[in-house]
Amino acid sequence: MADTVTADDNWVGKYVIVRCRDAGVHAGVLKSRGERACELTDARRLWYWKPANKAAFLSGVATEGLHGDSKIGAPVDIVLTENCEIIACTETAEQSIRALASHPGR
């Protein structure tokens, strides 16, 4: 990915949530990032997200994880552009997102 920042970037390797202008919301391991783009591995699209434990907003997903009513995609590697925000996840949130079954899309 062009114009990436990886050296001395303490975000690389962390499990994060990324909100994009056009691509929606994704969660995964940050591999690299640039000014408005990033690359995630083991990434899941959060098509419909509801925070666990009655938390609010997307930051609630990053701290508490996902409610069982959420709908997410299967893990993929992805390059995302037009990033609006990158939020670090707690270990609890990461485990919750990784454990949720992929939505069948039907």
N, C-alpha and C positions, 0 to 999 in steps of 0.2 A: 504494500500500500504506500503510495507516495506521501511525502511529508509526514511520516509517522514519528512519534515520540516514544521511544522504548527505553533507552538508557536513562538510568536514574529516575524512572517513573514509578513511584510507589503504588500506582493503581494497577499496573500490569501484573497479571496473575491472580487478581482478586475476582470474586464472583460479584457481578454488578447487574443493575437494571439500567437499560438505555432506552430513553424515549426519543423517537425520531420524528421529524416533521411529516414525512410521507409513509414510512414503513411501520409505524406503530411502536409497540413496546416489546422489548426483548430482554431476556435474562441469560447470562452466561459468563464464561471466564474471559476477561479482557486480555487479548493477545497483543494488541497494539492500538494506538490512537493518534489521530492528527488533530488539526484544528477543529474540524466539524465532522470527522469520520472516525470509525473505529472498527476493529475486527474482533469478533467473539468466537470462541470455540465452545462446543457443547451447549449451544445457545437454543433457547426455547422462546417461541413467539407467544406472548401473553395476549391472546385474542380477546378474551373477556376476563378481566381480573377483579377479584374482590379480596380485600385484605382479610387476613385471619384475625381472630380475637377482637372484632369490632373496631379495628384500627381504621384510620381514614387516609385517603389519598394514596398515591403511588409510593410515597415514603413509608407508609404503613406496610405495604407489601415488602419493602426492603428491610424493615425491622421485624415484622411479625410473620411474614410468609403469606401463602395463599389460602383462602377459604376453599373448601371442597367444591363449591359451585363454579369455580373459575374454569376457563377453557383455554388450554395451552397446546402448542404444537410439539412434535417430536424433536429431539436434539439434533442440531445441524451446526456446521461452521458457516459463518456469515460475515460479510462486510456491510456495515451500515453507514449511510451518509446522512447529512443534514441532522446530526445529533443535537437535540435540545438540552438534554441533561443526562449525566451518568451518575448513578447513585450506588454507593457501596452497600452490599447486603450483609446482614448479620449471619452468623452460622445457622441460627434457627431458620431464618428466611431461606437461605440456600438449601438446607435440607428439605424444607417444605416444597420448594419449587421443583427440586430434583425428584422428589417422591411422587408428585402428582402425575396421574396417568395422562397420556396424550389424548386429546379429544379426537374421536374418530372422524370428525368432519362430515357427518351425515345429518 
